[in-house]
Amino acid sequence: MASPTRPARPIRHSTPLYYEELRAHRRLGYWPHVRHPRSFNEKVLHRMLFRQHPLSHIVADKWKVREYVKSKGLEALLNDILFVGDDPDRIPFDDLPDRYVIKANHGCHWNMLIPDGKAVNRVEVVEQCRKWLGQRLTATAHCHEKHYDLIPPKILVERFIEDSRFDLPLEYKFFCFHGKVHYVDVIDRSGSPTLTFYDTEWRVMDFTFNYPKGIPFKGQSSWTG
């Protein structure tokens, strides 16, 4: 029998609302008010289940979002695309640089870092790409982010972004409220992943998500959101 403070794992065949409420309870330690949200977490769930944003499927699409970025005059920020298509047999391995990244545009964590193109097993890469192309995130991750299902699947090959200090470049994710940045999370994936939240003065916040906190970085300047 499930504990009243820690319910059993979410039932995959339950309603989307009940399933996500159970998942949230296990993470947050309280029952979320999804229909009438108050906190940031609850509002994210409410948006996902009841009020999908019209841009959701565009900004989640790693290929389509490039057009959106260009429309905002920020094309210079985009990484170089070395290949895009829905047939991985057409990936031009012989023409690619020594290091590159392969990813699917319609999911999350569907990436392959290729540090040595000469040693890559091309058959395994193509098989993995075909697997991604035949999957939907909502089914594989058992989530209800339905906007991912609206994305036509493609395989992208991008330039490998080098970093002189870290094995892999740091990830920055900006949390905006009413059009203004309030927090940024910094993920270091060079070893075991760590995540640290900062405010706009680069002060470390006392909360995290998914990963343990990392070592705070010094020397960043503040910004105006």
PyMOL CGO cylinders between C-alpha atoms (Angstrom):
from pymol import cmd
from pymol.cgo import CYLINDER

trace = [
    CYLINDER, 0.00, 0.00, 0.00, 1.36, 3.40, -0.98, 0.3, 1, 1, 1, 1, 1, 1,
    CYLINDER, 1.36, 3.40, -0.98, 2.46, 5.85, 1.68, 0.3, 1, 1, 1, 1, 1, 1,
    CYLINDER, 2.46, 5.85, 1.68, 0.22, 8.95, 2.02, 0.3, 1, 1, 1, 1, 1, 1,
    CYLINDER, 0.22, 8.95, 2.02, 3.33, 11.15, 1.71, 0.3, 1, 1, 1, 1, 1, 1,
    CYLINDER, 3.33, 11.15, 1.71, 4.95, 9.23, -1.14, 0.3, 1, 1, 1, 1, 1, 1,
    CYLINDER, 4.95, 9.23, -1.14, 2.49, 7.78, -3.62, 0.3, 1, 1, 1, 1, 1, 1,
    CYLINDER, 2.49, 7.78, -3.62, 3.24, 4.87, -5.91, 0.3, 1, 1, 1, 1, 1, 1,
    CYLINDER, 3.24, 4.87, -5.91, 4.95, 5.58, -9.20, 0.3, 1, 1, 1, 1, 1, 1,
    CYLINDER, 4.95, 5.58, -9.20, 2.70, 7.27, -11.78, 0.3, 1, 1, 1, 1, 1, 1,
    CYLINDER, 2.70, 7.27, -11.78, 0.40, 4.92, -13.68, 0.3, 1, 1, 1, 1, 1, 1,
    CYLINDER, 0.40, 4.92, -13.68, 1.14, 5.28, -17.38, 0.3, 1, 1, 1, 1, 1, 1,
    CYLINDER, 1.14, 5.28, -17.38, -2.44, 4.51, -18.42, 0.3, 1, 1, 1, 1, 1, 1,
    CYLINDER, -2.44, 4.51, -18.42, -4.05, 6.97, -16.03, 0.3, 1, 1, 1, 1, 1, 1,
    CYLINDER, -4.05, 6.97, -16.03, -5.38, 10.33, -17.18, 0.3, 1, 1, 1, 1, 1, 1,
    CYLINDER, -5.38, 10.33, -17.18, -2.70, 12.88, -18.18, 0.3, 1, 1, 1, 1, 1, 1,
    CYLINDER, -2.70, 12.88, -18.18, -3.68, 15.15, -15.29, 0.3, 1, 1, 1, 1, 1, 1,
    CYLINDER, -3.68, 15.15, -15.29, -3.48, 12.42, -12.63, 0.3, 1, 1, 1, 1, 1, 1,
    CYLINDER, -3.48, 12.42, -12.63, -0.24, 11.06, -14.09, 0.3, 1, 1, 1, 1, 1, 1,
    CYLINDER, -0.24, 11.06, -14.09, 1.48, 14.46, -14.02, 0.3, 1, 1, 1, 1, 1, 1,
    CYLINDER, 1.48, 14.46, -14.02, 0.13, 15.26, -10.54, 0.3, 1, 1, 1, 1, 1, 1,
    CYLINDER, 0.13, 15.26, -10.54, 1.68, 12.04, -9.22, 0.3, 1, 1, 1, 1, 1, 1,
    CYLINDER, 1.68, 12.04, -9.22, 4.99, 12.76, -10.92, 0.3, 1, 1, 1, 1, 1, 1,
    CYLINDER, 4.99, 12.76, -10.92, 5.03, 16.27, -9.49, 0.3, 1, 1, 1, 1, 1, 1,
    CYLINDER, 5.03, 16.27, -9.49, 4.17, 15.02, -6.01, 0.3, 1, 1, 1, 1, 1, 1,
    CYLINDER, 4.17, 15.02, -6.01, 7.13, 12.68, -6.04, 0.3, 1, 1, 1, 1, 1, 1,
    CYLINDER, 7.13, 12.68, -6.04, 9.48, 15.51, -7.02, 0.3, 1, 1, 1, 1, 1, 1,
    CYLINDER, 9.48, 15.51, -7.02, 8.00, 18.41, -5.06, 0.3, 1, 1, 1, 1, 1, 1,
    CYLINDER, 8.00, 18.41, -5.06, 6.65, 16.70, -1.96, 0.3, 1, 1, 1, 1, 1, 1,
    CYLINDER, 6.65, 16.70, -1.96, 3.21, 18.27, -2.19, 0.3, 1, 1, 1, 1, 1, 1,
    CYLINDER, 3.21, 18.27, -2.19, 0.09, 17.88, -4.33, 0.3, 1, 1, 1, 1, 1, 1,
    CYLINDER, 0.09, 17.88, -4.33, 0.20, 20.49, -7.11, 0.3, 1, 1, 1, 1, 1, 1,
    CYLINDER, 0.20, 20.49, -7.11, -2.75, 22.73, -7.96, 0.3, 1, 1, 1, 1, 1, 1,
    CYLINDER, -2.75, 22.73, -7.96, -2.56, 22.18, -11.70, 0.3, 1, 1, 1, 1, 1, 1,
    CYLINDER, -2.56, 22.18, -11.70, -6.02, 23.47, -12.67, 0.3, 1, 1, 1, 1, 1, 1,
    CYLINDER, -6.02, 23.47, -12.67, -5.52, 26.65, -10.65, 0.3, 1, 1, 1, 1, 1, 1,
    CYLINDER, -5.52, 26.65, -10.65, -1.73, 27.08, -10.57, 0.3, 1, 1, 1, 1, 1, 1,
    CYLINDER, -1.73, 27.08, -10.57, 0.12, 29.25, -8.10, 0.3, 1, 1, 1, 1, 1, 1,
    CYLINDER, 0.12, 29.25, -8.10, 3.79, 28.28, -8.31, 0.3, 1, 1, 1, 1, 1, 1,
    CYLINDER, 3.79, 28.28, -8.31, 6.11, 28.21, -11.32, 0.3, 1, 1, 1, 1, 1, 1,
    CYLINDER, 6.11, 28.21, -11.32, 6.08, 24.39, -11.38, 0.3, 1, 1, 1, 1, 1, 1,
    CYLINDER, 6.08, 24.39, -11.38, 2.29, 24.32, -11.34, 0.3, 1, 1, 1, 1, 1, 1,
    CYLINDER, 2.29, 24.32, -11.34, 2.05, 26.89, -14.12, 0.3, 1, 1, 1, 1, 1, 1,
    CYLINDER, 2.05, 26.89, -14.12, 4.39, 24.84, -16.31, 0.3, 1, 1, 1, 1, 1, 1,
    CYLINDER, 4.39, 24.84, -16.31, 2.16, 21.78, -15.81, 0.3, 1, 1, 1, 1, 1, 1,
    CYLINDER, 2.16, 21.78, -15.81, -0.97, 23.82, -16.48, 0.3, 1, 1, 1, 1, 1, 1,
    CYLINDER, -0.97, 23.82, -16.48, 0.51, 25.17, -19.70, 0.3, 1, 1, 1, 1, 1, 1,
    CYLINDER, 0.51, 25.17, -19.70, 1.55, 21.69, -20.81, 0.3, 1, 1, 1, 1, 1, 1,
    CYLINDER, 1.55, 21.69, -20.81, -1.83, 20.06, -20.13, 0.3, 1, 1, 1, 1, 1, 1,
    CYLINDER, -1.83, 20.06, -20.13, -4.40, 22.79, -20.79, 0.3, 1, 1, 1, 1, 1, 1,
    CYLINDER, -4.40, 22.79, -20.79, -2.94, 25.81, -22.62, 0.3, 1, 1, 1, 1, 1, 1,
    CYLINDER, -2.94, 25.81, -22.62, -0.21, 24.89, -25.07, 0.3, 1, 1, 1, 1, 1, 1,
    CYLINDER, -0.21, 24.89, -25.07, 1.62, 27.99, -26.28, 0.3, 1, 1, 1, 1, 1, 1,
    CYLINDER, 1.62, 27.99, -26.28, 1.41, 28.44, -30.07, 0.3, 1, 1, 1, 1, 1, 1,
    CYLINDER, 1.41, 28.44, -30.07, 5.20, 28.73, -30.23, 0.3, 1, 1, 1, 1, 1, 1,
    CYLINDER, 5.20, 28.73, -30.23, 5.87, 25.55, -28.25, 0.3, 1, 1, 1, 1, 1, 1,
    CYLINDER, 5.87, 25.55, -28.25, 6.28, 23.20, -31.21, 0.3, 1, 1, 1, 1, 1, 1,
    CYLINDER, 6.28, 23.20, -31.21, 8.45, 25.76, -33.04, 0.3, 1, 1, 1, 1, 1, 1,
    CYLINDER, 8.45, 25.76, -33.04, 10.95, 26.51, -30.29, 0.3, 1, 1, 1, 1, 1, 1,
    CYLINDER, 10.95, 26.51, -30.29, 11.14, 22.82, -29.33, 0.3, 1, 1, 1, 1, 1, 1,
    CYLINDER, 11.14, 22.82, -29.33, 12.04, 21.90, -32.92, 0.3, 1, 1, 1, 1, 1, 1,
    CYLINDER, 12.04, 21.90, -32.92, 15.85, 22.13, -33.17, 0.3, 1, 1, 1, 1, 1, 1,
    CYLINDER, 15.85, 22.13, -33.17, 15.55, 22.74, -36.93, 0.3, 1, 1, 1, 1, 1, 1,
    CYLINDER, 15.55, 22.74, -36.93, 12.46, 24.97, -37.15, 0.3, 1, 1, 1, 1, 1, 1,
    CYLINDER, 12.46, 24.97, -37.15, 13.58, 27.20, -34.29, 0.3, 1, 1, 1, 1, 1, 1,
    CYLINDER, 13.58, 27.20, -34.29, 16.44, 28.42, -36.47, 0.3, 1, 1, 1, 1, 1, 1,
    CYLINDER, 16.44, 28.42, -36.47, 13.95, 30.25, -38.68, 0.3, 1, 1, 1, 1, 1, 1,
    CYLINDER, 13.95, 30.25, -38.68, 12.43, 31.88, -35.59, 0.3, 1, 1, 1, 1, 1, 1,
    CYLINDER, 12.43, 31.88, -35.59, 15.87, 32.99, -34.35, 0.3, 1, 1, 1, 1, 1, 1,
    CYLINDER, 15.87, 32.99, -34.35, 16.67, 34.43, -37.80, 0.3, 1, 1, 1, 1, 1, 1,
    CYLINDER, 16.67, 34.43, -37.80, 13.37, 36.33, -37.80, 0.3, 1, 1, 1, 1, 1, 1,
    CYLINDER, 13.37, 36.33, -37.80, 14.52, 38.08, -34.62, 0.3, 1, 1, 1, 1, 1, 1,
    CYLINDER, 14.52, 38.08, -34.62, 17.77, 39.21, -36.24, 0.3, 1, 1, 1, 1, 1, 1,
    CYLINDER, 17.77, 39.21, -36.24, 19.93, 36.79, -34.23, 0.3, 1, 1, 1, 1, 1, 1,
    CYLINDER, 19.93, 36.79, -34.23, 21.20, 34.52, -37.00, 0.3, 1, 1, 1, 1, 1, 1,
    CYLINDER, 21.20, 34.52, -37.00, 24.82, 35.08, -35.89, 0.3, 1, 1, 1, 1, 1, 1,
    CYLINDER, 24.82, 35.08, -35.89, 24.11, 33.09, -32.72, 0.3, 1, 1, 1, 1, 1, 1,
    CYLINDER, 24.11, 33.09, -32.72, 23.21, 29.91, -34.60, 0.3, 1, 1, 1, 1, 1, 1,
    CYLINDER, 23.21, 29.91, -34.60, 25.58, 26.97, -34.82, 0.3, 1, 1, 1, 1, 1, 1,
    CYLINDER, 25.58, 26.97, -34.82, 26.69, 25.67, -38.23, 0.3, 1, 1, 1, 1, 1, 1,
    CYLINDER, 26.69, 25.67, -38.23, 24.55, 22.91, -39.74, 0.3, 1, 1, 1, 1, 1, 1,
    CYLINDER, 24.55, 22.91, -39.74, 26.57, 20.28, -41.64, 0.3, 1, 1, 1, 1, 1, 1,
    CYLINDER, 26.57, 20.28, -41.64, 23.61, 18.07, -42.62, 0.3, 1, 1, 1, 1, 1, 1,
    CYLINDER, 23.61, 18.07, -42.62, 19.85, 17.95, -42.17, 0.3, 1, 1, 1, 1, 1, 1,
    CYLINDER, 19.85, 17.95, -42.17, 17.43, 15.33, -43.45, 0.3, 1, 1, 1, 1, 1, 1,
    CYLINDER, 17.43, 15.33, -43.45, 15.17, 12.39, -42.66, 0.3, 1, 1, 1, 1, 1, 1,
    CYLINDER, 15.17, 12.39, -42.66, 17.39, 9.70, -44.27, 0.3, 1, 1, 1, 1, 1, 1,
    CYLINDER, 17.39, 9.70, -44.27, 20.48, 8.97, -42.13, 0.3, 1, 1, 1, 1, 1, 1,
    CYLINDER, 20.48, 8.97, -42.13, 21.98, 6.93, -44.98, 0.3, 1, 1, 1, 1, 1, 1,
    CYLINDER, 21.98, 6.93, -44.98, 22.64, 10.28, -46.65, 0.3, 1, 1, 1, 1, 1, 1,
    CYLINDER, 22.64, 10.28, -46.65, 24.82, 11.64, -43.83, 0.3, 1, 1, 1, 1, 1, 1,
    CYLINDER, 24.82, 11.64, -43.83, 28.05, 12.67, -45.66, 0.3, 1, 1, 1, 1, 1, 1,
    CYLINDER, 28.05, 12.67, -45.66, 30.50, 11.07, -43.22, 0.3, 1, 1, 1, 1, 1, 1,
    CYLINDER, 30.50, 11.07, -43.22, 33.44, 11.46, -45.62, 0.3, 1, 1, 1, 1, 1, 1,
    CYLINDER, 33.44, 11.46, -45.62, 32.91, 15.22, -45.81, 0.3, 1, 1, 1, 1, 1, 1,
    CYLINDER, 32.91, 15.22, -45.81, 32.43, 15.88, -42.09, 0.3, 1, 1, 1, 1, 1, 1,
    CYLINDER, 32.43, 15.88, -42.09, 35.14, 17.35, -39.83, 0.3, 1, 1, 1, 1, 1, 1,
    CYLINDER, 35.14, 17.35, -39.83, 36.96, 15.29, -37.20, 0.3, 1, 1, 1, 1, 1, 1,
    CYLINDER, 36.96, 15.29, -37.20, 34.51, 16.34, -34.46, 0.3, 1, 1, 1, 1, 1, 1,
    CYLINDER, 34.51, 16.34, -34.46, 30.78, 16.94, -34.79, 0.3, 1, 1, 1, 1, 1, 1,
    CYLINDER, 30.78, 16.94, -34.79, 27.42, 16.38, -33.09, 0.3, 1, 1, 1, 1, 1, 1,
    CYLINDER, 27.42, 16.38, -33.09, 24.45, 14.38, -34.35, 0.3, 1, 1, 1, 1, 1, 1,
    CYLINDER, 24.45, 14.38, -34.35, 20.99, 14.97, -32.92, 0.3, 1, 1, 1, 1, 1, 1,
    CYLINDER, 20.99, 14.97, -32.92, 17.30, 14.48, -33.57, 0.3, 1, 1, 1, 1, 1, 1,
    CYLINDER, 17.30, 14.48, -33.57, 15.26, 17.67, -33.82, 0.3, 1, 1, 1, 1, 1, 1,
    CYLINDER, 15.26, 17.67, -33.82, 12.07, 16.34, -32.21, 0.3, 1, 1, 1, 1, 1, 1,
    CYLINDER, 12.07, 16.34, -32.21, 13.16, 15.04, -28.80, 0.3, 1, 1, 1, 1, 1, 1,
    CYLINDER, 13.16, 15.04, -28.80, 15.23, 15.57, -25.70, 0.3, 1, 1, 1, 1, 1, 1,
    CYLINDER, 15.23, 15.57, -25.70, 18.65, 14.06, -24.95, 0.3, 1, 1, 1, 1, 1, 1,
    CYLINDER, 18.65, 14.06, -24.95, 18.71, 12.45, -28.41, 0.3, 1, 1, 1, 1, 1, 1,
    CYLINDER, 18.71, 12.45, -28.41, 22.30, 13.47, -29.16, 0.3, 1, 1, 1, 1, 1, 1,
    CYLINDER, 22.30, 13.47, -29.16, 25.55, 11.81, -30.16, 0.3, 1, 1, 1, 1, 1, 1,
    CYLINDER, 25.55, 11.81, -30.16, 28.86, 13.57, -29.58, 0.3, 1, 1, 1, 1, 1, 1,
    CYLINDER, 28.86, 13.57, -29.58, 31.41, 12.41, -32.14, 0.3, 1, 1, 1, 1, 1, 1,
    CYLINDER, 31.41, 12.41, -32.14, 34.92, 13.32, -30.84, 0.3, 1, 1, 1, 1, 1, 1,
    CYLINDER, 34.92, 13.32, -30.84, 36.74, 11.34, -33.53, 0.3, 1, 1, 1, 1, 1, 1,
    CYLINDER, 36.74, 11.34, -33.53, 35.03, 11.06, -36.89, 0.3, 1, 1, 1, 1, 1, 1,
    CYLINDER, 35.03, 11.06, -36.89, 37.65, 8.65, -38.21, 0.3, 1, 1, 1, 1, 1, 1,
    CYLINDER, 37.65, 8.65, -38.21, 36.83, 6.08, -35.53, 0.3, 1, 1, 1, 1, 1, 1,
    CYLINDER, 36.83, 6.08, -35.53, 33.03, 6.38, -35.60, 0.3, 1, 1, 1, 1, 1, 1,
    CYLINDER, 33.03, 6.38, -35.60, 30.97, 3.27, -36.32, 0.3, 1, 1, 1, 1, 1, 1,
    CYLINDER, 30.97, 3.27, -36.32, 28.83, 4.54, -39.17, 0.3, 1, 1, 1, 1, 1, 1,
    CYLINDER, 28.83, 4.54, -39.17, 26.46, 1.57, -39.12, 0.3, 1, 1, 1, 1, 1, 1,
    CYLINDER, 26.46, 1.57, -39.12, 25.67, 2.11, -35.43, 0.3, 1, 1, 1, 1, 1, 1,
    CYLINDER, 25.67, 2.11, -35.43, 25.17, 5.84, -35.97, 0.3, 1, 1, 1, 1, 1, 1,
    CYLINDER, 25.17, 5.84, -35.97, 22.72, 5.26, -38.83, 0.3, 1, 1, 1, 1, 1, 1,
    CYLINDER, 22.72, 5.26, -38.83, 20.82, 2.64, -36.81, 0.3, 1, 1, 1, 1, 1, 1,
    CYLINDER, 20.82, 2.64, -36.81, 20.52, 5.00, -33.85, 0.3, 1, 1, 1, 1, 1, 1,
    CYLINDER, 20.52, 5.00, -33.85, 19.28, 7.80, -36.09, 0.3, 1, 1, 1, 1, 1, 1,
    CYLINDER, 19.28, 7.80, -36.09, 16.65, 5.52, -37.59, 0.3, 1, 1, 1, 1, 1, 1,
    CYLINDER, 16.65, 5.52, -37.59, 15.52, 4.60, -34.09, 0.3, 1, 1, 1, 1, 1, 1,
    CYLINDER, 15.52, 4.60, -34.09, 15.12, 8.27, -33.18, 0.3, 1, 1, 1, 1, 1, 1,
    CYLINDER, 15.12, 8.27, -33.18, 13.21, 9.02, -36.36, 0.3, 1, 1, 1, 1, 1, 1,
    CYLINDER, 13.21, 9.02, -36.36, 10.69, 6.30, -35.52, 0.3, 1, 1, 1, 1, 1, 1,
    CYLINDER, 10.69, 6.30, -35.52, 10.10, 7.50, -31.96, 0.3, 1, 1, 1, 1, 1, 1,
    CYLINDER, 10.10, 7.50, -31.96, 7.94, 10.13, -30.32, 0.3, 1, 1, 1, 1, 1, 1,
    CYLINDER, 7.94, 10.13, -30.32, 9.08, 11.79, -27.10, 0.3, 1, 1, 1, 1, 1, 1,
    CYLINDER, 9.08, 11.79, -27.10, 5.69, 11.51, -25.41, 0.3, 1, 1, 1, 1, 1, 1,
    CYLINDER, 5.69, 11.51, -25.41, 5.81, 7.71, -25.83, 0.3, 1, 1, 1, 1, 1, 1,
    CYLINDER, 5.81, 7.71, -25.83, 9.46, 7.10, -24.95, 0.3, 1, 1, 1, 1, 1, 1,
    CYLINDER, 9.46, 7.10, -24.95, 9.61, 9.53, -22.02, 0.3, 1, 1, 1, 1, 1, 1,
    CYLINDER, 9.61, 9.53, -22.02, 6.01, 8.86, -20.87, 0.3, 1, 1, 1, 1, 1, 1,
    CYLINDER, 6.01, 8.86, -20.87, 5.27, 12.57, -20.68, 0.3, 1, 1, 1, 1, 1, 1,
    CYLINDER, 5.27, 12.57, -20.68, 2.51, 14.81, -22.01, 0.3, 1, 1, 1, 1, 1, 1,
    CYLINDER, 2.51, 14.81, -22.01, 4.52, 17.45, -23.85, 0.3, 1, 1, 1, 1, 1, 1,
    CYLINDER, 4.52, 17.45, -23.85, 2.34, 17.00, -26.90, 0.3, 1, 1, 1, 1, 1, 1,
    CYLINDER, 2.34, 17.00, -26.90, 3.96, 19.80, -28.86, 0.3, 1, 1, 1, 1, 1, 1,
    CYLINDER, 3.96, 19.80, -28.86, 6.88, 17.45, -29.56, 0.3, 1, 1, 1, 1, 1, 1,
    CYLINDER, 6.88, 17.45, -29.56, 4.51, 15.19, -31.50, 0.3, 1, 1, 1, 1, 1, 1,
    CYLINDER, 4.51, 15.19, -31.50, 3.82, 18.04, -33.95, 0.3, 1, 1, 1, 1, 1, 1,
    CYLINDER, 3.82, 18.04, -33.95, 7.48, 18.21, -35.04, 0.3, 1, 1, 1, 1, 1, 1,
    CYLINDER, 7.48, 18.21, -35.04, 8.40, 16.46, -38.34, 0.3, 1, 1, 1, 1, 1, 1,
    CYLINDER, 8.40, 16.46, -38.34, 11.40, 14.27, -37.36, 0.3, 1, 1, 1, 1, 1, 1,
    CYLINDER, 11.40, 14.27, -37.36, 14.80, 15.11, -38.83, 0.3, 1, 1, 1, 1, 1, 1,
    CYLINDER, 14.80, 15.11, -38.83, 18.43, 14.34, -38.15, 0.3, 1, 1, 1, 1, 1, 1,
    CYLINDER, 18.43, 14.34, -38.15, 20.83, 17.25, -37.74, 0.3, 1, 1, 1, 1, 1, 1,
    CYLINDER, 20.83, 17.25, -37.74, 24.63, 17.23, -37.85, 0.3, 1, 1, 1, 1, 1, 1,
    CYLINDER, 24.63, 17.23, -37.85, 26.18, 20.30, -36.26, 0.3, 1, 1, 1, 1, 1, 1,
    CYLINDER, 26.18, 20.30, -36.26, 29.63, 21.73, -35.72, 0.3, 1, 1, 1, 1, 1, 1,
    CYLINDER, 29.63, 21.73, -35.72, 31.21, 20.56, -32.45, 0.3, 1, 1, 1, 1, 1, 1,
    CYLINDER, 31.21, 20.56, -32.45, 31.51, 23.65, -30.24, 0.3, 1, 1, 1, 1, 1, 1,
    CYLINDER, 31.51, 23.65, -30.24, 34.95, 23.74, -28.63, 0.3, 1, 1, 1, 1, 1, 1,
    CYLINDER, 34.95, 23.74, -28.63, 35.65, 25.08, -25.14, 0.3, 1, 1, 1, 1, 1, 1,
    CYLINDER, 35.65, 25.08, -25.14, 39.12, 25.92, -23.86, 0.3, 1, 1, 1, 1, 1, 1,
    CYLINDER, 39.12, 25.92, -23.86, 38.22, 25.38, -20.20, 0.3, 1, 1, 1, 1, 1, 1,
    CYLINDER, 38.22, 25.38, -20.20, 35.63, 22.61, -20.16, 0.3, 1, 1, 1, 1, 1, 1,
    CYLINDER, 35.63, 22.61, -20.16, 35.51, 19.30, -21.96, 0.3, 1, 1, 1, 1, 1, 1,
    CYLINDER, 35.51, 19.30, -21.96, 31.99, 20.21, -23.09, 0.3, 1, 1, 1, 1, 1, 1,
    CYLINDER, 31.99, 20.21, -23.09, 30.66, 23.77, -23.27, 0.3, 1, 1, 1, 1, 1, 1,
    CYLINDER, 30.66, 23.77, -23.27, 28.49, 24.91, -20.39, 0.3, 1, 1, 1, 1, 1, 1,
    CYLINDER, 28.49, 24.91, -20.39, 24.74, 25.03, -20.97, 0.3, 1, 1, 1, 1, 1, 1,
    CYLINDER, 24.74, 25.03, -20.97, 22.88, 28.22, -20.07, 0.3, 1, 1, 1, 1, 1, 1,
    CYLINDER, 22.88, 28.22, -20.07, 19.10, 28.27, -19.71, 0.3, 1, 1, 1, 1, 1, 1,
    CYLINDER, 19.10, 28.27, -19.71, 17.36, 31.55, -19.01, 0.3, 1, 1, 1, 1, 1, 1,
    CYLINDER, 17.36, 31.55, -19.01, 14.14, 31.68, -17.02, 0.3, 1, 1, 1, 1, 1, 1,
    CYLINDER, 14.14, 31.68, -17.02, 11.99, 34.61, -18.08, 0.3, 1, 1, 1, 1, 1, 1,
    CYLINDER, 11.99, 34.61, -18.08, 8.87, 35.96, -16.42, 0.3, 1, 1, 1, 1, 1, 1,
    CYLINDER, 8.87, 35.96, -16.42, 6.76, 38.51, -18.31, 0.3, 1, 1, 1, 1, 1, 1,
    CYLINDER, 6.76, 38.51, -18.31, 9.56, 38.98, -20.84, 0.3, 1, 1, 1, 1, 1, 1,
    CYLINDER, 9.56, 38.98, -20.84, 12.35, 39.61, -18.33, 0.3, 1, 1, 1, 1, 1, 1,
    CYLINDER, 12.35, 39.61, -18.33, 15.17, 37.28, -17.23, 0.3, 1, 1, 1, 1, 1, 1,
    CYLINDER, 15.17, 37.28, -17.23, 15.11, 36.47, -13.52, 0.3, 1, 1, 1, 1, 1, 1,
    CYLINDER, 15.11, 36.47, -13.52, 17.21, 33.32, -13.24, 0.3, 1, 1, 1, 1, 1, 1,
    CYLINDER, 17.21, 33.32, -13.24, 19.73, 31.37, -15.27, 0.3, 1, 1, 1, 1, 1, 1,
    CYLINDER, 19.73, 31.37, -15.27, 20.75, 27.77, -14.75, 0.3, 1, 1, 1, 1, 1, 1,
    CYLINDER, 20.75, 27.77, -14.75, 24.24, 26.63, -15.71, 0.3, 1, 1, 1, 1, 1, 1,
    CYLINDER, 24.24, 26.63, -15.71, 24.79, 22.94, -16.45, 0.3, 1, 1, 1, 1, 1, 1,
    CYLINDER, 24.79, 22.94, -16.45, 28.27, 21.45, -16.53, 0.3, 1, 1, 1, 1, 1, 1,
    CYLINDER, 28.27, 21.45, -16.53, 28.34, 18.09, -18.35, 0.3, 1, 1, 1, 1, 1, 1,
    CYLINDER, 28.34, 18.09, -18.35, 32.12, 17.67, -18.42, 0.3, 1, 1, 1, 1, 1, 1,
    CYLINDER, 32.12, 17.67, -18.42, 31.88, 14.87, -15.84, 0.3, 1, 1, 1, 1, 1, 1,
    CYLINDER, 31.88, 14.87, -15.84, 28.91, 13.92, -13.70, 0.3, 1, 1, 1, 1, 1, 1,
    CYLINDER, 28.91, 13.92, -13.70, 26.38, 16.64, -14.58, 0.3, 1, 1, 1, 1, 1, 1,
    CYLINDER, 26.38, 16.64, -14.58, 25.89, 19.51, -12.14, 0.3, 1, 1, 1, 1, 1, 1,
    CYLINDER, 25.89, 19.51, -12.14, 23.41, 22.38, -12.24, 0.3, 1, 1, 1, 1, 1, 1,
    CYLINDER, 23.41, 22.38, -12.24, 23.55, 25.72, -10.47, 0.3, 1, 1, 1, 1, 1, 1,
    CYLINDER, 23.55, 25.72, -10.47, 20.91, 28.44, -10.50, 0.3, 1, 1, 1, 1, 1, 1,
    CYLINDER, 20.91, 28.44, -10.50, 21.94, 32.12, -10.38, 0.3, 1, 1, 1, 1, 1, 1,
    CYLINDER, 21.94, 32.12, -10.38, 20.05, 35.38, -10.24, 0.3, 1, 1, 1, 1, 1, 1,
    CYLINDER, 20.05, 35.38, -10.24, 20.86, 38.31, -12.54, 0.3, 1, 1, 1, 1, 1, 1,
    CYLINDER, 20.86, 38.31, -12.54, 23.73, 39.36, -10.25, 0.3, 1, 1, 1, 1, 1, 1,
    CYLINDER, 23.73, 39.36, -10.25, 25.25, 35.85, -10.46, 0.3, 1, 1, 1, 1, 1, 1,
    CYLINDER, 25.25, 35.85, -10.46, 24.39, 35.07, -6.87, 0.3, 1, 1, 1, 1, 1, 1,
    CYLINDER, 24.39, 35.07, -6.87, 23.91, 31.34, -6.30, 0.3, 1, 1, 1, 1, 1, 1,
    CYLINDER, 23.91, 31.34, -6.30, 20.33, 30.36, -5.54, 0.3, 1, 1, 1, 1, 1, 1,
    CYLINDER, 20.33, 30.36, -5.54, 19.37, 27.77, -2.91, 0.3, 1, 1, 1, 1, 1, 1,
    CYLINDER, 19.37, 27.77, -2.91, 17.40, 25.52, -5.28, 0.3, 1, 1, 1, 1, 1, 1,
    CYLINDER, 17.40, 25.52, -5.28, 18.31, 23.16, -8.09, 0.3, 1, 1, 1, 1, 1, 1,
    CYLINDER, 18.31, 23.16, -8.09, 16.68, 20.68, -10.46, 0.3, 1, 1, 1, 1, 1, 1,
    CYLINDER, 16.68, 20.68, -10.46, 17.58, 17.10, -11.48, 0.3, 1, 1, 1, 1, 1, 1,
    CYLINDER, 17.58, 17.10, -11.48, 21.32, 17.44, -10.83, 0.3, 1, 1, 1, 1, 1, 1,
    CYLINDER, 21.32, 17.44, -10.83, 23.41, 18.35, -7.76, 0.3, 1, 1, 1, 1, 1, 1,
    CYLINDER, 23.41, 18.35, -7.76, 24.79, 21.86, -7.51, 0.3, 1, 1, 1, 1, 1, 1,
    CYLINDER, 24.79, 21.86, -7.51, 28.09, 22.60, -9.14, 0.3, 1, 1, 1, 1, 1, 1,
    CYLINDER, 28.09, 22.60, -9.14, 30.99, 24.79, -8.07, 0.3, 1, 1, 1, 1, 1, 1,
    CYLINDER, 30.99, 24.79, -8.07, 29.98, 28.46, -8.52, 0.3, 1, 1, 1, 1, 1, 1,
    CYLINDER, 29.98, 28.46, -8.52, 31.79, 30.27, -11.28, 0.3, 1, 1, 1, 1, 1, 1,
    CYLINDER, 31.79, 30.27, -11.28, 33.52, 33.54, -10.50, 0.3, 1, 1, 1, 1, 1, 1,
    CYLINDER, 33.52, 33.54, -10.50, 33.92, 36.64, -12.58, 0.3, 1, 1, 1, 1, 1, 1,
    CYLINDER, 33.92, 36.64, -12.58, 30.61, 36.88, -14.39, 0.3, 1, 1, 1, 1, 1, 1,
    CYLINDER, 30.61, 36.88, -14.39, 29.16, 40.34, -14.77, 0.3, 1, 1, 1, 1, 1, 1,
    CYLINDER, 29.16, 40.34, -14.77, 25.51, 41.14, -14.16, 0.3, 1, 1, 1, 1, 1, 1,
    CYLINDER, 25.51, 41.14, -14.16, 23.09, 41.88, -16.93, 0.3, 1, 1, 1, 1, 1, 1,
    CYLINDER, 23.09, 41.88, -16.93, 19.87, 43.80, -17.34, 0.3, 1, 1, 1, 1, 1, 1,
    CYLINDER, 19.87, 43.80, -17.34, 17.00, 41.48, -18.27, 0.3, 1, 1, 1, 1, 1, 1,
]
cmd.load_cgo(trace, "trace")
